[in-house]
Amino acid sequence: MTWSDVSLSVELGMSPSQLHSAVKRSLAASLAIPGGEKIAPNISNREEFLVHGLKYVLVDGIRAGRARERDIVSKELRARLQRYA
């Protein structure tokens, strides 16, 4: 099966620029291997990433979410305390 950047981005629901960036990140992380005009997945590195690395990627999203919540709460608390100042 052959694909182009545009057809693959449509299938994945991504813009072509998002797909291009994802491919560049995959190459930089050795999760994909360049081979002339084709790019192939590096199966062993992807497997290692899924088994051992995914938990470290997802935790950043959780921390970022908690930081946003903390920021919202602190702003609300400041606003309420200023009423009494």
mmCIF file of the C-alpha atoms, coordinates in Angstrom:
data_MODEL
# 
_entry.id   MODEL 
# 
loop_
_atom_site.group_PDB 
_atom_site.id 
_atom_site.type_symbol 
_atom_site.label_atom_id 
_atom_site.label_alt_id 
_atom_site.label_comp_id 
_atom_site.label_asym_id 
_atom_site.label_entity_id 
_atom_site.label_seq_id 
_atom_site.pdbx_PDB_ins_code 
_atom_site.Cartn_x 
_atom_site.Cartn_y 
_atom_site.Cartn_z 
_atom_site.occupancy 
_atom_site.B_iso_or_equiv 
_atom_site.pdbx_formal_charge 
_atom_site.auth_seq_id 
_atom_site.auth_comp_id 
_atom_site.auth_asym_id 
_atom_site.auth_atom_id 
_atom_site.pdbx_PDB_model_num 
ATOM 1  C CA . MET A 1 1  ? 0.000   0.000  0.000  1.00 0.00 ? 1  MET A CA 1 
ATOM 2  C CA . THR A 1 2  ? 1.378   3.396  -0.896 1.00 0.00 ? 2  THR A CA 1 
ATOM 3  C CA . TRP A 1 3  ? 0.386   6.678  0.646  1.00 0.00 ? 3  TRP A CA 1 
ATOM 4  C CA . SER A 1 4  ? 1.181   10.334 0.385  1.00 0.00 ? 4  SER A CA 1 
ATOM 5  C CA . ASP A 1 5  ? 1.517   12.842 3.183  1.00 0.00 ? 5  ASP A CA 1 
ATOM 6  C CA . VAL A 1 6  ? -1.834  14.391 2.269  1.00 0.00 ? 6  VAL A CA 1 
ATOM 7  C CA . SER A 1 7  ? -3.806  11.141 2.086  1.00 0.00 ? 7  SER A CA 1 
ATOM 8  C CA . LEU A 1 8  ? -2.282  9.866  5.331  1.00 0.00 ? 8  LEU A CA 1 
ATOM 9  C CA . SER A 1 9  ? -2.959  13.145 7.134  1.00 0.00 ? 9  SER A CA 1 
ATOM 10 C CA . VAL A 1 10 ? -6.605  12.985 6.037  1.00 0.00 ? 10 VAL A CA 1 
ATOM 11 C CA . GLU A 1 11 ? -6.902  9.387  7.258  1.00 0.00 ? 11 GLU A CA 1 
ATOM 12 C CA . LEU A 1 12 ? -5.375  10.297 10.623 1.00 0.00 ? 12 LEU A CA 1 
ATOM 13 C CA . GLY A 1 13 ? -7.352  13.511 11.000 1.00 0.00 ? 13 GLY A CA 1 
ATOM 14 C CA . MET A 1 14 ? -4.188  15.632 11.077 1.00 0.00 ? 14 MET A CA 1 
ATOM 15 C CA . SER A 1 15 ? -3.009  18.521 8.971  1.00 0.00 ? 15 SER A CA 1 
ATOM 16 C CA . PRO A 1 16 ? -0.124  17.785 6.586  1.00 0.00 ? 16 PRO A CA 1 
ATOM 17 C CA . SER A 1 17 ? 2.152   20.022 8.676  1.00 0.00 ? 17 SER A CA 1 
ATOM 18 C CA . GLN A 1 18 ? 1.270   18.080 11.852 1.00 0.00 ? 18 GLN A CA 1 
ATOM 19 C CA . LEU A 1 19 ? 2.039   14.825 10.065 1.00 0.00 ? 19 LEU A CA 1 
ATOM 20 C CA . HIS A 1 20 ? 5.347   16.192 8.792  1.00 0.00 ? 20 HIS A CA 1 
ATOM 21 C CA . SER A 1 21 ? 6.325   17.276 12.309 1.00 0.00 ? 21 SER A CA 1 
ATOM 22 C CA . ALA A 1 22 ? 5.352   13.878 13.723 1.00 0.00 ? 22 ALA A CA 1 
ATOM 23 C CA . VAL A 1 23 ? 7.484   12.097 11.126 1.00 0.00 ? 23 VAL A CA 1 
ATOM 24 C CA . LYS A 1 24 ? 10.437  14.394 11.890 1.00 0.00 ? 24 LYS A CA 1 
ATOM 25 C CA . ARG A 1 25 ? 10.068  13.652 15.619 1.00 0.00 ? 25 ARG A CA 1 
ATOM 26 C CA . SER A 1 26 ? 9.868   9.907  14.906 1.00 0.00 ? 26 SER A CA 1 
ATOM 27 C CA . LEU A 1 27 ? 13.080  10.094 12.880 1.00 0.00 ? 27 LEU A CA 1 
ATOM 28 C CA . ALA A 1 28 ? 14.855  12.168 15.545 1.00 0.00 ? 28 ALA A CA 1 
ATOM 29 C CA . ALA A 1 29 ? 13.820  9.677  18.245 1.00 0.00 ? 29 ALA A CA 1 
ATOM 30 C CA . SER A 1 30 ? 14.891  6.694  16.092 1.00 0.00 ? 30 SER A CA 1 
ATOM 31 C CA . LEU A 1 31 ? 11.318  5.421  16.022 1.00 0.00 ? 31 LEU A CA 1 
ATOM 32 C CA . ALA A 1 32 ? 11.494  5.504  12.225 1.00 0.00 ? 32 ALA A CA 1 
ATOM 33 C CA . ILE A 1 33 ? 14.271  4.793  9.742  1.00 0.00 ? 33 ILE A CA 1 
ATOM 34 C CA . PRO A 1 34 ? 14.840  6.795  6.564  1.00 0.00 ? 34 PRO A CA 1 
ATOM 35 C CA . GLY A 1 35 ? 15.380  4.661  3.492  1.00 0.00 ? 35 GLY A CA 1 
ATOM 36 C CA . GLY A 1 36 ? 15.749  6.747  0.363  1.00 0.00 ? 36 GLY A CA 1 
ATOM 37 C CA . GLU A 1 37 ? 12.326  8.151  -0.467 1.00 0.00 ? 37 GLU A CA 1 
ATOM 38 C CA . LYS A 1 38 ? 10.582  5.883  2.039  1.00 0.00 ? 38 LYS A CA 1 
ATOM 39 C CA . ILE A 1 39 ? 10.425  6.003  5.806  1.00 0.00 ? 39 ILE A CA 1 
ATOM 40 C CA . ALA A 1 40 ? 9.960   2.743  7.687  1.00 0.00 ? 40 ALA A CA 1 
ATOM 41 C CA . PRO A 1 41 ? 9.040   2.219  11.309 1.00 0.00 ? 41 PRO A CA 1 
ATOM 42 C CA . ASN A 1 42 ? 11.790  0.971  13.593 1.00 0.00 ? 42 ASN A CA 1 
ATOM 43 C CA . ILE A 1 43 ? 9.731   -1.832 15.140 1.00 0.00 ? 43 ILE A CA 1 
ATOM 44 C CA . SER A 1 44 ? 12.116  -2.757 17.963 1.00 0.00 ? 44 SER A CA 1 
ATOM 45 C CA . ASN A 1 45 ? 12.528  0.864  19.108 1.00 0.00 ? 45 ASN A CA 1 
ATOM 46 C CA . ARG A 1 46 ? 8.773   1.468  18.909 1.00 0.00 ? 46 ARG A CA 1 
ATOM 47 C CA . GLU A 1 47 ? 8.120   -1.648 20.954 1.00 0.00 ? 47 GLU A CA 1 
ATOM 48 C CA . GLU A 1 48 ? 10.652  -0.535 23.569 1.00 0.00 ? 48 GLU A CA 1 
ATOM 49 C CA . PHE A 1 49 ? 9.047   2.909  23.673 1.00 0.00 ? 49 PHE A CA 1 
ATOM 50 C CA . LEU A 1 50 ? 5.544   1.472  24.133 1.00 0.00 ? 50 LEU A CA 1 
ATOM 51 C CA . VAL A 1 51 ? 6.669   -0.905 26.877 1.00 0.00 ? 51 VAL A CA 1 
ATOM 52 C CA . HIS A 1 52 ? 9.039   1.373  28.798 1.00 0.00 ? 52 HIS A CA 1 
ATOM 53 C CA . GLY A 1 53 ? 8.657   4.996  27.668 1.00 0.00 ? 53 GLY A CA 1 
ATOM 54 C CA . LEU A 1 54 ? 4.979   5.757  27.243 1.00 0.00 ? 54 LEU A CA 1 
ATOM 55 C CA . LYS A 1 55 ? 4.350   6.173  30.969 1.00 0.00 ? 55 LYS A CA 1 
ATOM 56 C CA . TYR A 1 56 ? 6.909   8.987  31.054 1.00 0.00 ? 56 TYR A CA 1 
ATOM 57 C CA . VAL A 1 57 ? 5.262   10.815 28.158 1.00 0.00 ? 57 VAL A CA 1 
ATOM 58 C CA . LEU A 1 58 ? 1.748   10.685 29.568 1.00 0.00 ? 58 LEU A CA 1 
ATOM 59 C CA . VAL A 1 59 ? 2.718   11.927 33.015 1.00 0.00 ? 59 VAL A CA 1 
ATOM 60 C CA . ASP A 1 60 ? 3.655   15.343 31.577 1.00 0.00 ? 60 ASP A CA 1 
ATOM 61 C CA . GLY A 1 61 ? 0.077   15.831 30.404 1.00 0.00 ? 61 GLY A CA 1 
ATOM 62 C CA . ILE A 1 62 ? -1.200  14.957 33.856 1.00 0.00 ? 62 ILE A CA 1 
ATOM 63 C CA . ARG A 1 63 ? 1.231   17.365 35.528 1.00 0.00 ? 63 ARG A CA 1 
ATOM 64 C CA . ALA A 1 64 ? 0.313   20.114 33.080 1.00 0.00 ? 64 ALA A CA 1 
ATOM 65 C CA . GLY A 1 65 ? -3.363  19.572 33.858 1.00 0.00 ? 65 GLY A CA 1 
ATOM 66 C CA . ARG A 1 66 ? -2.738  19.814 37.589 1.00 0.00 ? 66 ARG A CA 1 
ATOM 67 C CA . ALA A 1 67 ? -0.651  22.953 37.119 1.00 0.00 ? 67 ALA A CA 1 
ATOM 68 C CA . ARG A 1 68 ? -3.539  24.597 35.242 1.00 0.00 ? 68 ARG A CA 1 
ATOM 69 C CA . GLU A 1 69 ? -5.969  23.600 37.990 1.00 0.00 ? 69 GLU A CA 1 
ATOM 70 C CA . ARG A 1 70 ? -3.591  24.966 40.635 1.00 0.00 ? 70 ARG A CA 1 
ATOM 71 C CA . ASP A 1 71 ? -3.305  28.227 38.688 1.00 0.00 ? 71 ASP A CA 1 
ATOM 72 C CA . ILE A 1 72 ? -7.082  28.602 38.429 1.00 0.00 ? 72 ILE A CA 1 
ATOM 73 C CA . VAL A 1 73 ? -7.559  27.903 42.136 1.00 0.00 ? 73 VAL A CA 1 
ATOM 74 C CA . SER A 1 74 ? -4.805  30.313 43.190 1.00 0.00 ? 74 SER A CA 1 
ATOM 75 C CA . LYS A 1 75 ? -6.297  33.123 41.061 1.00 0.00 ? 75 LYS A CA 1 
ATOM 76 C CA . GLU A 1 76 ? -9.730  32.511 42.545 1.00 0.00 ? 76 GLU A CA 1 
ATOM 77 C CA . LEU A 1 77 ? -8.322  32.475 46.081 1.00 0.00 ? 77 LEU A CA 1 
ATOM 78 C CA . ARG A 1 78 ? -6.432  35.752 45.483 1.00 0.00 ? 78 ARG A CA 1 
ATOM 79 C CA . ALA A 1 79 ? -9.582  37.388 44.142 1.00 0.00 ? 79 ALA A CA 1 
ATOM 80 C CA . ARG A 1 80 ? -11.603 36.315 47.185 1.00 0.00 ? 80 ARG A CA 1 
ATOM 81 C CA . LEU A 1 81 ? -8.906  37.412 49.644 1.00 0.00 ? 81 LEU A CA 1 
ATOM 82 C CA . GLN A 1 82 ? -8.650  40.844 47.998 1.00 0.00 ? 82 GLN A CA 1 
ATOM 83 C CA . ARG A 1 83 ? -12.284 41.476 48.830 1.00 0.00 ? 83 ARG A CA 1 
ATOM 84 C CA . TYR A 1 84 ? -11.362 41.387 52.519 1.00 0.00 ? 84 TYR A CA 1 
ATOM 85 C CA . ALA A 1 85 ? -8.182  43.458 52.248 1.00 0.00 ? 85 ALA A CA 1 
# 
